[in-house]
């Protein structure tokens, strides 16, 4: 299995105390190195996403706004949550480039599974706005690009972050070929598009305090019939690990084995409908140890 990552992700800087900090990736990669996981998988640096691919998901005005907002030095807040530094646009283009490269890998090589260890995350970025730590919606860009492949008629994006994937819903709701399933704490940030009702959008809200059995039952209830009906040719995962019981940002009570379970569930769906093809990318997860242990369970199940 391939893991796409890049040192430039660490140069996307945020204010002191911000949860989406470079230490997330540093701690994750250090943990994988300690347990020997980085020796088991092929580590690859992606290229920046081409501008024409970004424009399939985002407006030119959104790109222009980000370019105009990027500071020449220091930090600049786009909103109270979303910050830019000198290297932020470079990191965002490389994050989207990683998911795009992962898509190309699973569609054009014998490799079936890819994980993208990236930042900034992407699933809150809507067509015309950055928000929730996100600048470009890496998964939505790659999901739309996958439809250009001759073997792909339908795509699924499965999002198990503790926050609703509003950006992915916003962009992909206009593409009936793309199924978007999102589980999230509700009511909770971002409180946008989480009650949209249409055939290719499946929202799975979870009450604060929900634990593993509740999460697993909700996924089987909502996602299983939707995936079976859609029969995707490739599956993307927005892998957020901030629903962990130790995460400071929310109040869902998952543990590592719940992430292993949901990954095994998705692998079974991919094997049945998508020739095993999965591209997973890191979204949330802000307790460093919980992130490392949960992402490791996810990677092991993917592999």
C-alpha positions as CSV (number, residue, x, y, z in Angstrom):
1,X,0.0,0.0,0.0
2,X,1.1,3.5,-0.7
3,X,1.1,6.5,1.7
4,X,1.2,9.9,0.1
5,X,2.7,12.7,2.3
6,X,5.0,15.7,1.9
7,X,7.2,17.8,4.3
8,X,5.6,21.0,3.0
9,X,2.5,20.1,5.0
10,X,4.4,21.1,8.1
11,X,5.0,24.6,6.8
12,X,1.3,25.4,6.8
13,X,1.4,27.3,10.1
14,X,-1.5,28.3,12.4
15,X,-1.8,30.4,15.6
16,X,-0.5,29.1,18.8
17,X,-2.9,26.7,20.5
18,X,-4.8,25.9,17.3
19,X,-5.9,22.2,17.2
20,X,-5.0,21.7,13.5
21,X,-1.3,22.1,14.0
22,X,1.8,20.7,12.3
23,X,2.5,18.4,15.3
24,X,-0.4,16.3,14.3
25,X,1.5,14.9,11.3
26,X,4.8,14.9,13.1
27,X,3.4,12.8,15.9
28,X,1.6,10.4,13.5
29,X,4.7,9.8,11.3
30,X,6.9,9.4,14.3
31,X,4.5,6.8,15.7
32,X,4.5,4.9,12.4
33,X,8.3,5.0,12.3
34,X,8.6,3.6,15.9
35,X,6.3,0.7,15.1
36,X,7.9,0.0,11.8
37,X,4.9,0.8,9.7
38,X,6.7,3.2,7.4
39,X,9.0,0.3,6.4
40,X,6.0,-1.8,5.3
41,X,4.5,0.8,2.9
42,X,5.8,2.9,0.0
43,X,6.0,6.5,1.1
44,X,5.5,8.9,-1.9
45,X,5.6,12.7,-2.2
46,X,2.8,14.1,-4.4
47,X,2.9,16.9,-6.9
48,X,0.7,20.0,-6.6
49,X,-2.8,19.7,-8.0
50,X,-3.2,21.3,-11.5
51,X,-5.4,24.4,-11.4
52,X,-7.8,23.0,-13.9
53,X,-8.6,20.1,-11.5
54,X,-9.3,22.6,-8.7
55,X,-11.7,24.5,-10.9
56,X,-13.8,21.3,-11.3
57,X,-14.8,21.7,-7.6
58,X,-14.1,25.3,-6.7
59,X,-14.8,28.7,-8.4
60,X,-12.1,30.9,-9.8
61,X,-13.2,33.5,-7.3
62,X,-12.4,31.1,-4.5
63,X,-8.9,30.5,-5.8
64,X,-8.4,34.2,-6.4
65,X,-9.5,35.0,-2.8
66,X,-7.1,32.5,-1.3
67,X,-4.2,33.8,-3.5
68,X,-5.0,37.3,-2.4
69,X,-5.3,36.3,1.2
70,X,-2.0,34.5,1.5
71,X,0.4,36.6,3.6
72,X,3.9,37.4,2.6
73,X,5.0,36.8,6.2
74,X,3.3,35.8,9.4
75,X,-0.2,34.5,9.7
76,X,-3.6,35.7,8.5
77,X,-7.0,34.5,9.7
78,X,-9.7,33.9,7.1
79,X,-12.2,33.3,9.9
80,X,-11.7,32.4,13.6
81,X,-10.9,28.8,12.7
82,X,-9.1,29.0,9.4
83,X,-5.6,30.4,9.0
84,X,-3.1,31.0,6.3
85,X,0.7,31.3,6.4
86,X,3.2,31.8,3.7
87,X,3.2,28.1,2.7
88,X,-0.5,27.4,3.1
89,X,-1.5,27.5,-0.6
90,X,1.5,25.3,-1.5
91,X,0.5,22.8,1.2
92,X,-3.2,22.9,0.2
93,X,-2.3,22.2,-3.5
94,X,0.0,19.3,-2.4
95,X,-2.8,17.9,-0.2
96,X,-5.2,17.9,-3.1
97,X,-2.4,16.6,-5.3
98,X,-2.0,13.6,-2.9
99,X,-5.6,12.6,-3.1
100,X,-5.6,13.0,-6.9
101,X,-2.4,10.9,-7.2
102,X,-4.0,8.3,-5.0
103,X,-7.0,8.2,-7.3
104,X,-4.7,7.8,-10.3
105,X,-2.8,5.0,-8.5
106,X,-5.7,2.8,-7.7
107,X,-7.3,3.3,-11.1
108,X,-4.2,2.8,-13.2
109,X,-2.0,0.3,-11.3
110,X,-2.3,-3.0,-9.4
111,X,-2.3,-1.0,-6.1
112,X,-5.8,-1.1,-4.6
113,X,-5.4,1.1,-1.5
114,X,-3.8,4.4,-0.7
115,X,-3.7,6.6,2.4
116,X,-2.9,10.3,2.2
117,X,-1.3,11.8,5.3
118,X,-2.0,15.4,4.6
119,X,-2.8,18.8,6.0
120,X,-4.6,21.1,5.7
121,X,-7.7,19.0,5.7
122,X,-10.4,19.6,3.1
123,X,-13.9,18.4,3.7
124,X,-15.3,21.7,5.0
125,X,-14.2,23.7,2.0
126,X,-17.2,24.5,-0.1
127,X,-17.3,25.5,-3.7
128,X,-16.9,29.2,-2.9
129,X,-15.5,29.3,0.6
130,X,-12.7,28.1,2.9
131,X,-13.8,27.2,6.4
132,X,-13.2,24.8,9.3
133,X,-9.4,24.6,8.8
134,X,-9.9,23.8,5.1
135,X,-8.8,25.6,2.0
136,X,-9.3,23.2,-0.9
137,X,-11.7,20.2,-0.8
138,X,-9.1,17.5,-1.8
139,X,-11.6,14.6,-1.8
140,X,-14.2,16.4,-3.8
141,X,-11.6,17.4,-6.4
142,X,-10.4,13.8,-6.8
143,X,-13.9,12.4,-6.8
144,X,-14.9,14.6,-9.7
145,X,-11.7,13.8,-11.5
146,X,-12.3,10.1,-11.1
147,X,-15.4,10.4,-13.2
148,X,-13.2,11.1,-16.2
149,X,-11.7,7.6,-16.0
150,X,-13.2,5.2,-18.6
151,X,-13.8,2.5,-15.9
152,X,-15.6,4.8,-13.5
153,X,-19.3,5.6,-13.7
154,X,-20.1,6.1,-10.0
155,X,-18.0,7.2,-7.0
156,X,-18.6,7.1,-3.3
157,X,-17.2,9.5,-0.6
158,X,-17.5,8.1,2.9
159,X,-16.8,10.6,5.7
160,X,-16.6,9.5,9.3
161,X,-15.3,12.7,10.8
162,X,-17.0,14.1,14.0
163,X,-17.9,17.2,11.9
164,X,-20.3,17.1,9.0
165,X,-18.6,17.1,5.6
166,X,-20.5,20.2,4.4
167,X,-18.0,21.1,1.8
168,X,-18.0,17.7,0.1
169,X,-21.8,17.8,0.2
170,X,-21.9,21.3,-1.3
171,X,-19.7,20.4,-4.2
172,X,-20.9,16.9,-4.9
173,X,-24.6,17.4,-4.5
174,X,-24.6,18.5,-8.1
175,X,-23.0,15.3,-9.3
176,X,-25.6,12.4,-9.0
177,X,-22.8,10.0,-9.9
178,X,-21.1,10.8,-6.6
179,X,-22.6,9.3,-3.4
180,X,-21.6,11.2,-0.2
181,X,-22.2,9.6,3.2
182,X,-21.3,11.6,6.2
183,X,-21.5,10.7,9.9
184,X,-21.1,13.5,12.5
185,X,-22.1,14.8,15.9
186,X,-25.3,16.9,15.7
187,X,-26.1,19.6,16.5
188,X,-22.5,20.7,16.1
189,X,-20.2,22.7,13.8
190,X,-20.6,23.5,11.0
191,X,-24.4,23.2,11.0
192,X,-24.6,23.6,7.2
193,X,-26.2,21.3,4.6
194,X,-26.6,18.5,7.3
195,X,-30.3,18.2,6.6
196,X,-30.1,18.1,2.8
197,X,-32.3,15.4,1.4
198,X,-31.5,14.0,-2.1
199,X,-30.7,10.5,-3.4
200,X,-26.9,10.9,-3.5
201,X,-26.5,12.6,-0.1
202,X,-26.7,10.4,3.1
203,X,-26.4,12.3,6.4
204,X,-25.9,10.3,9.6
205,X,-26.2,12.6,12.6
206,X,-25.1,11.2,16.0
207,X,-26.1,12.7,19.4
208,X,-23.4,13.9,21.7
209,X,-22.3,11.0,23.9
210,X,-22.9,8.4,21.2
211,X,-20.5,5.4,21.5
212,X,-19.2,2.7,19.3
213,X,-22.3,0.4,19.2
214,X,-24.5,3.4,18.3
215,X,-22.0,4.5,15.6
216,X,-21.8,1.1,14.1
217,X,-25.6,0.6,14.0
218,X,-26.0,4.0,12.3
219,X,-23.4,3.2,9.7
220,X,-25.0,-0.2,8.9
221,X,-28.5,1.4,8.8
222,X,-27.7,4.4,6.6
223,X,-24.6,3.6,4.6
224,X,-25.0,0.0,3.7
225,X,-28.2,0.3,1.6
226,X,-26.9,3.5,0.0
227,X,-23.7,1.9,-1.1
228,X,-25.4,-1.3,-2.3
229,X,-27.8,0.8,-4.4
230,X,-25.1,3.1,-5.8
231,X,-22.5,0.4,-6.5
232,X,-19.4,2.7,-6.7
233,X,-16.5,2.0,-8.9
234,X,-14.1,3.7,-6.5
235,X,-14.4,4.7,-2.8
236,X,-12.9,7.8,-1.2
237,X,-12.7,8.1,2.6
238,X,-12.6,11.3,4.5
239,X,-11.0,9.8,7.6
240,X,-11.5,12.0,10.6
241,X,-10.4,10.6,14.0
242,X,-11.9,13.4,16.1
243,X,-14.9,11.3,17.2
244,X,-12.5,9.5,19.5
245,X,-13.4,9.6,23.1
246,X,-10.1,11.4,24.0
247,X,-10.5,14.1,21.3
248,X,-10.9,17.6,22.8
249,X,-13.2,19.1,20.1
250,X,-16.4,17.1,20.4
251,X,-18.3,14.5,22.4
252,X,-18.6,11.2,20.4
253,X,-17.1,8.3,22.3
254,X,-15.4,6.1,19.7
255,X,-12.2,4.1,20.3
256,X,-9.6,2.7,17.9
257,X,-11.5,-0.6,17.3
258,X,-14.5,1.4,16.0
259,X,-12.2,2.9,13.4
260,X,-10.9,-0.5,12.5
261,X,-14.5,-1.8,12.2
262,X,-15.7,1.0,10.0
263,X,-12.6,0.6,7.8
264,X,-13.2,-3.1,7.5
265,X,-16.8,-2.3,6.6
266,X,-15.7,0.0,3.8
267,X,-13.1,-2.5,2.6
268,X,-15.8,-5.1,2.3
269,X,-17.9,-2.7,0.2
270,X,-15.0,-1.8,-2.0
271,X,-14.2,-5.5,-2.6
272,X,-17.8,-6.2,-3.5
273,X,-18.4,-3.2,-5.9
274,X,-15.2,-1.3,-6.6
275,X,-12.5,-3.9,-7.3
276,X,-11.1,-3.1,-3.8
277,X,-10.2,0.5,-4.8
278,X,-10.0,2.9,-1.9
279,X,-8.3,6.3,-1.5
280,X,-8.4,7.5,2.1
281,X,-7.3,10.9,3.3
282,X,-6.8,12.4,6.7
283,X,-9.3,15.0,7.9
284,X,-9.7,15.6,11.7
285,X,-8.2,14.2,14.8
286,X,-6.7,16.5,17.4
287,X,-5.5,14.5,20.4
288,X,-2.1,13.4,19.2
289,X,-2.0,9.9,20.8
290,X,-5.7,9.1,19.9
291,X,-5.0,10.3,16.3
292,X,-1.9,8.1,16.0
293,X,-3.5,5.0,17.4
294,X,-6.8,5.4,15.5
295,X,-5.0,6.1,12.2
296,X,-2.9,3.1,12.7
297,X,-6.0,0.9,13.2
298,X,-7.4,2.4,10.0
299,X,-4.2,1.8,8.0
300,X,-3.9,-1.8,9.2
301,X,-7.5,-2.5,8.2
302,X,-7.0,-0.9,4.8
303,X,-3.9,-3.0,4.2
